[in-house]
Amino acid sequence: MHIVILETELFPDRRAMEDVLIALEEIPGSTRLQRYDLRRPDMADPDWDKVLDGILVSDVVVTL
């Protein structure tokens, strides 16, 4: 399973979800996590293109 994580700090209870994602990451071969930090002030068009490409090939998108 391919999971994309969008780091946004929109949700105050993100710690619980982060714990679940870390547990998934520790299972060999079961999950591929790809993280994008959308909080960066220097995000340029190529960065947004990478985020979009990641979302399009993912099975699940998680916003934290």
N, C-alpha and C positions, 0 to 999 in steps of 0.2 A: 504494500500500500504506500502510496506517495502522498505525504501530507505537507502542505505549505502553511507556514506560520507567519502571519503578518503582525509584527510588533508595533502596537499603536498606543498602548497605555490608556485605552478607552474604558477598560473594565477594571474596577477595583479588586475583584476577586480572581484575578488572573493567576495567582499562586496555585490554586487548586488545579487548574487546567495545566499549568506548567509541570506540576508533579506527575500528572497522568502522561504527558508527552515524554517526559524524561524516562518514565517506566517503559513506555512503548519503544523508545530508542534503544533500551538495553536488551531487548529481545533480538537475538541474532537473526538477521535476514528477513524480519517480518515487516519492518517499516522504514521508509526513507523520509527523513524530515529535512525540509528546506526552509530556512528562515530569511525573512526580509525585514529590516528595520526601517519602517516608514517614518520614524521620528527624526531621521537625519535631515537637517536643514539644507544639506548640499545635494539632495536628490535631483538629478538631471534626467533628461529624456531617455538616455540609454539605460539608466537605473530603473526607470518606470517600465521600460520595455522588457527588462529581465523579470520584473515582478509579474507582469502580464503573462509572459511566456510560462513562468512557473505555475501560475494559477490555471492556465489552460491545459497543462499536462497533469495536473494533480487529481487525486481521487477525493481529497478533502481539503478545505481551506478553513483554518482556524484564525480568528482575530483575537489577539490578546491586548 
